[in-house]
Amino acid sequence: MKSPEELRSHQWYGTDGLRSFSHRARTRQLGYLPEEHLGKPVVAILNTWSDINPCHVHLRDRAQAVKRGVWQAGGFPLEFPVSTLSETFQKPTPMLYRNLLAMETEELLRSYPVDGAVLMGGCDKSTPALLMGAASAGLPAVFVPAGPMLPGHWRGETLGSGTDMWKYWDDKRAGVIGDCEMQELESGLARSPGHCMTMGTASTLTAAAEALGVTVPGASSIPAVDSGHDRMAAKAGMTIVDLIHKGRGIGDILTADAFEDAVTTVLGLGGSTNAVIHLIAMAGRAGVKLTLDDFDRIARTVPVLANVRPGGRTYLMEDFHFAGGLPGFLSRIPDLLHLDRPTVCHDTLRAQLAGAQVHDDDVIRTRDNPVAAEGGVAVLRGNLCPDGAVIKHIAAEPHLLKHTGPAVVFDDYKEMQRTINDPALNITADSVLVLRNAGPKGGPGMPEYGMLPLPDHLLKQGVRDMVRISDARMSGTSYGACVLHIAPESYVGGPLALVRTGDPITLDVENRTLTLDVDDEELRRRRAEWSPPPARYERGYGALYNDQITQADTGCDFEFLARPGSVQDPYAG
């Protein structure tokens, strides 16, 4: 156990110099008594709450529960507002700002008198951003997931946010439903605070955080408005004080074994393709080398057991929670996990999973009755994606998983929106829709454009899936035969930049290949004619982003943040 003099915050508060006198005086200015904080672990609560983030709108209240837990354990909590990254509202995409929140997290923890942190997030980019920054800072940390919202309801149907939005929007375009139904759906899709209650990116990444061992057990699936969520937040506050006393930093938790288990978890849940980028980036910050090949290798060993939409066909996150949550899920695959690694609450994952049970075998399937025999994401290679691409093949129509068709190319998303219904394009169900200039630099920020809309005339014919290819991402709530994250991206001259309408493209998921069926000599001629597009930004954060962002296969981190090297603590005397 650390003595008061060994706490990091002692440098600010505990010496006899002028600076410590000033720090103590300013803390009195805040209204605190000496006995409230001197000699106690100081805990930063990093809160991504805001009025325009429906996923996090309840976190202002949850911060009070965290504080309650910190006080009960003998610590001193301080709440810090940080960037909110609202997936719903922030444009062009919060992915553009993930690294900004990671920088803010790292530098805030380093520059203030704190001994550890509770990280509060859940909406898609907030989880990886907070954990990336905390990993770089190296202090003890516990993550508090925002939790999924309640299930949606409409005319007797249970709705999943995101997934059913895409479904019913296509129905509207096909003329199956009208404006009155859409107005009702606006009020039925998302009916409480919390992030998407499907196994979208938010639920996937909070589950990954729990699998990494940085949350209270079972935390990732507790519904946002459940009283259990308040109790979990208080437990997180108690846990961080214990970690600080033990001197167990986040680096002791974020090991190579932990990241392998997080990948196993994501694939077994049928989780979002976005987790590939984020876990690679998070691992890099923890000094762990994680690659696309690791995802493909592990995918061949783990079955999909979570029957949760969109990879599953039936249930939502509340069902998953009451069926046993992540502890129950992990109890079904102990032979695929590293059980002797530590978590924030236990000395080993084995101890954390002791007694975990599954209460509904249709929500969390048994190994002999999986949703799919292999993990839900496949990594593709070929002359169209030499550095890799991904597809969530369990969310695609099976007949499209081996397909050859003519390309229909769109140079950007606006052009696609403007022309997708143009009869002159002659788009058929066999066509391969290709979107480029939507990657990390080209997007900019790699927006979730990858689930390209189908033309109205095909929707009216009953077509609901086609092969679609892009250097973009797609929402974890999306579905379809969408090949994503093509690397290198077209904007920097990747092979996607050379595709022309009419070129045959072959997708073969079983053999993990994506091929542009054009001879090498023709491709060399096209490359000689290609010229790079102008920079997206001339100044500001966007210019920094453009200069430093890496490609999708290496996590889209900033090069200067991802590189190895130490950063010294500030002198506080």
N, C-alpha and C positions, 0 to 999 in steps of 0.2 A: 504494500500500500504506500502511495506517495505521501510524504509529509507536506505540510503547507509550504515549506521553503522549496520543495521540489516542483511545485506547480509552475507551469509556464507563466501564468498570470502574476506570480510573485514578482517577476521582473518589473512589472508596471506598478504594483501596489506595496511591495514589502520592503523596499530598501529605504535608506535614510536620506536620499538625495532630494534635490529640488523637484525633479520630475515626479518622483513618487508622491511627494507632498501635493503637487498640482493634481495628479491623478486622483488622489483621495479626496481632495477638496472638490473637484468637479463631480465626483460620485456623490458627495453630500449634496451638491447642487441638484442632482437628479432625485434627491429625496430619500436616499438609502442610508441606513445606520451602518456604522463600521461592522457590527456583529452580523449584519445580513450578508456580507460578502467577503470580508477579510479572512484569508486562510482557507476559503472554500473553493472548490472547482467552479470556474466560470464557464458556463455553457452558452454558446451562440446558437440561437434558434433561427435558422435561415428559412424565411417564410415567403413562398411565391404566391401568396394571396393577392388578388386584385378584384376590383369591381367588374372587370370585363373578362374574367376567366371563369366560366361556369364550372369547370373541373375543380377549381381551387377556391370557390367562393366561401366555402365553409372553413377554410384553414385558419381564418382569423380566430374562430372559436377553438379550433383544435390546438392552437398554440397555447391557449390557456391551460389545457389539459397537460401539455408537455411541461409547462412551467410548474404545474402542480406536482408532477412526478419528480422534477429536478429538486424542488424545495423539500419534498418528502425524503429524498435521498441525501440531503445535506449539501446540495449545490446551489449555485446562484445563476439563474437564467437571464439572458438578455436577448430580446427579439430583434432581428435585423430584416428589413424588407429587401428582397432581391428581385431581379427581373422575373416576370410572370410567364412569358412564353405561351400565350394562349393559342392553341392549335386552331381553334375555331375562327379567330378574328385577325391574327397577325399575318401580314402580307409582306413580301411575296410568299414567305413560309417561315415559321419559327426555326426551321433547320438552319436558316441563315444566321440565327442568333444563338444557337446552342453553345457555340464556343465562347460567345460573349458572356453568357451566364457562368460557364465554367471558369473563365478568367475572373469574373467578379467573385465567385465563391472562393477560389484559391487565394486571391489577394486580400479579401476581407478577413478570412481566417488567419492569414499570416500577419496582418498589420494591426489587429486589435488584441487586447488582453484576454484571450480565450484559451481554454484548456481542451476543449472538445466541442462538437457540434451535433445538433439534431437538424437534419435536412428534410424539409417539408415540400413535397412535390408529387407529381403523378401524371399530369398531362404530358403527352408524348416526349417532348425534348427536355422537360425539366428533370426527369429521373437521371438520364445519362449526364446531363450538364452538371448537376449537383454532385454526382459521384465522381465525375472526371476531375472537377475542381478540388473536391475533398481528397481524392487520391493524390493529387499533386501537392496539396498542403501537408498531408501526412498525419494530421491529428486524429485522435479517436472520433468516430462519427457513427451515428445511427440514422437510418432513413425511415421517415414516416410517409407511407403511401397515402395519396388522397382518397383512394377507394373508389369503386365503381358506383355509378348512379343506379337508381332503381330501374327495373325493367319498364319499357314503354308499353302502352296499351292503345289499341284502336279497333273498334268494332269487333271485339271478341278475340283479336289477335294480340299475341305478345310480341313486342317490337324490340329489335336490337339497334341502338343508335349507330349511325354510319351505315351498317350493312343494309338495313331496311330503307334507309334514305336512298341509297343507290337503286335498290330494287323498285321502289315505288316511283322514283323519278323516271326510270325507264318505262314503267307502266303508263305514266302520264304521257310521255313522248310517243308511246305506241297507241295512245287513244283509249286505253283500258279504263283509266279513271280520269276524273276531271278536277277543276279548281276547288270545288266544295270538299272533296276528299282530301286534297292537298292541304287545305286550310285546317282541317281536323288533324291531319298528321303533324302539322307544325306544333300542335299542343300535346301530341301524344308520344313523340319520339324521345324526348328528353325531359323527364318530369321531376328531377331532383338534382341537388348538387352532386358532383362526382364526375369522374371521367367515363368514357364509353364502357358499357357493361358487356360488350362482346369481347372476344379474345383479340382485340385490336392492339395497336402499338402500346397504348397506356397500360392495359392489363398485362401484356406480354412483358414489358420492361419492369413493372413493379414485381411481377413474379420472378423475373431474372434477379432483381435486387434481393428478394427473399432467398432465392436459391444461392446467391453469392454469400449470404449469411449476414447481411447488414441491416436486417429488420428484425422486429419481434416475430417469433414464429406465428404463422398464419395471417400476418398483417396484410398481405397483398390483396386478398379477396374480400375483406370485410366491407360491406356496403358503406358508402360515405356517410349516410344518415343513421346508421345503426349505432346504438349506444355502445356496442363493442368497439367501435372506432374511437370513441372518447377514451375508453379504458386502454386500448392499445397505445394511444398517444401518451397517456400518463406513464405506462410501462416503459415506453421509449425514453422518457425523461429520467426515470430511475436507472435505466440501463446505461445511459451515457455517463452518469456520475460513477457508476461501478467501473466502467471501462477506463475512465480517467484515473481513478485510484489504482487500477491494475497496470496502467501504462500500456494498454493494448491499443495501438494505433490502427487506423483503417488498413494500412499495409499488411498487418498481421492477418487480416481477414481476406483481402483481395489477392489470393494466391493463384498460381496456375491451375491447381486442382479446382479451386472455386470457379474459375471461368469455364473450365471444361464442364463442370456440373451445371452452370448457368446455360451453356449452349445445349446440353442434353435436355434441360428443362424446357427451353424455348421450343426445341424441335418436337419434344413429346407432347407439348401443349397444342401443337399446330399453330404456333404463334406468328407474329408479324415479321415480314421480311425486313422491316426497319431495324429489328434487333441485330441483324448481321452487322450493319454499319456501326451501331452504337456500342455493341459489345467489343468489337475490334478496337474502337477508340478508347473505351473504358479500360480495356486490358493494357493498351499501350501506356496509358497514364500510370498504371500500376506496375509497369516494367515487365509485363507479360506479353510474349509474342503470340498473337492469335490471328489466324488467317482464314480465308475462304475454304481452303482445303481441310481445315479442322472441322468446319461446319459440315462439309460433304462427308467426311469420314464418320463423324458422329451420327449424322442423319441415317446412315446405313445400319446402325446398331440399335436405334431407339424407335419403338412404335409410337404412334399418336394415340394417346389414351383419353384425352380431354374432348368430350363430345360437346364442345362449346362453339357457337357460331363465330366467325364464318367457316372455319375449317371443319368443325362439326356441323351437324344439321339441326340441332334441337335446342340446346340450353344456353343460358346466359350466366354471367359471373355470380349472381346471387345463388343460383342453383349449384354452381361449382363450390362456392363457399360452404354451403350447408351440406354438401356431399363429402366434405372433408378438407377442402381447400388445398393449398399446396403441400402441407404436411401429408395429407392423405394421398395426394398424387405421387409424391416422392416415395412414399412407403410401398408403392407398386413397382419401383425400379431401383431398389437398393443396390443391386449388383452392378448397376451402371454408374454409381456415384462414388465419390471419395469421402467415405464416412468418418475419417479420423481427422478432418480439418476443423479448425475452430469457427464459431460464429459469434456474433456479439452477445448472445445470451447463454451459450454453452461452450464447454471446452471442446466438444466434438459435434459434428452433424449427426453422428449416430445417437448421441444422447438427446439431441433436439427432436429426432424423429421417433424416439421411444414412445410407444403407445399410440402413435398416429394411426387413424383408421379411415376407411372409406365407407360411407353410409348409403351410397346409391351407385350401383355398378353400371348404370346406364349413363350417368353423368361423367364419372371417372371409370373408364372401362378396365377390365382385366386384360392381362397380356394375351390371353387366348381369344379375346374378342375386341381387337383394337378398332379404332376409327380408320386407321391406315397402318399398313405393316411397317412403313419406314417414316422417319421424321418428315415434317410438313414442308420443308424448304429444300430445293435442289440447287446445286451450284453448277452452272453451265460454262463450258469453254468452247472456243472455236475461232474462226477467222473474223467473226463479227464482234467477239468479246475476248480478246487475247488475255486480258487481266481478270476476266470473270464476269458473270452475271448471275442473277438469282431468279427463281420462280417458285411461288407457293402453289405447287402442283396439286395439293389436296383440295384447293379451292377452285380448280379449273374443271371444265367438262372433259372427261377422260378421252374422248375421241380426238381432242386437240393436242394431246401430249406427244403425239408423233404426227407432224403435219408439215407439208410443203405448200407454199402459196406465193403469189406475186405480191411484192411490196407496194404499198401506197404510202408515200412519204410526205410528212409534214415538217416544215423547217422550224416551226415553233408552235406553242400551244394556241396563241391567238389565231394563227392561220388555220389550225385544225378546227377550232370552234367555228370559224367563219365559213369553212368549206366542207365540213364533214358530210353534209347532206347534198352536195353538188352532184347531180346525176352524171356529169361529165367524168367524174372519177371512176365510174363503173365499179364501185366497191361491191363485192359479193361476200358470202359467208366464208369463202375460201381465201379471201385476201388477208394479207398480213399488214396491219396498221403499224406504221413506224413513225415515232416522234423523236426528233433530235433537238439539240440545244436546250435541254432541260436538266442537265447534270449539275454538279457542284458549282462550276463556274458559269455554265450556260444558262441555268434556270432564271436568275441566279439562286443559289441556295438549294438546288435539287428539290423542287416542289413535288407534291404528291399528285403528279399529272399522269402517272403510269397506267391507271385504269381508264384508258381512252374510251370515250363514249362511242357506242355503235351507231351507225346511220339510222335515221328514223324508219326508212323503208324496210330495213332488216328487222328492226324491233317489231314492226307491224306484221312481219311474216313469222314471228315467234322466235327469231334468233336471239339468244341471250348471252352468247360468248363467242369470241373470236381470238385468234392469236394477235397479241399486241406487244410491241417491242419499243423500249425507250431507255435513255440514260437517266430517267427520272426515278422517283420512288412512288409508292402508292400507299394509301392509308391502310393500316392493319385491319380496318373494318371492311376493306374492299375484297373483291373476289374476281376470278376469271383467269384465263390463260395469258397472264401478263408477265412478260420477261422484263426485268428491272435492273437498275444499277449497272448498265453496260459500262465496262471500263476498258480502256480509257474513254471518256466521254467525247462526243462529237465536237464540242466547242474547242477542244484542244487538239483536234485532228485525229481522234480515234476512228476506227473503220466505219462506225455508224455514219460519219460525215460523208462517206463515199457511196452510200446506197442511193439508188435511183428507182423511181416508180417503175414497176414491171419486173425488177430483179427478183428471181426466185430465192426464197429464204426457207431453210429447213430447221425445224425445231424437233429435237429428239430427246425427251426428258430421260428416258430409260438409259440412254447412252451418254447423257449429260453433255449434249452438244447443241450449238447454235451456229449455223453456217450460212454465209452469203454465197450462193452458188454462181459466182462470177469468177472467171479465170484471173490468175495473178497478173498477167500482163495488162489486162483492162483496168484492174485496180491500181496498178502502178501509174497508168496514164491519168486516171482520175485524180490520184494523189498529187501529181505534178501540176494539175489545174487548180487544186484547192488552195485557198488563202484564208488565214485566220480572221475571225470576225473582230470588230473593235471591242475594247474593254467595256465592261458593263458600268464601271464606276471610275470617275476621275479623282475622287477625293473621299475622305471620311472613312467610316468603318468598312464600307463596301470595298474601298480600295485595299485596305488591309486584308480583308477577306479574300479578295481576288489574288493578292500576292502570296498568301500563305496557305490556302486551302489545299488539302490533299484529295486524292481520288477516292471513290467509293470503296474500292477493295482494301484500302488502308485506313478507313474509318472517318474520312472527311474532317480530320482534326487540323489545327494550324500546325505547320511544320515547326515553328519556334516553341510551341507548347508541347508537342509530341516528342521532341528530341530529348535524349537523356541529359542529365546534369543536375547539379544541386543548386538550391537557392537558399541563402542564409536567412535566418530569422532577423528581424530588425532589432537594433539596439534600443532598449526602452529606458535606459538610465538617464 
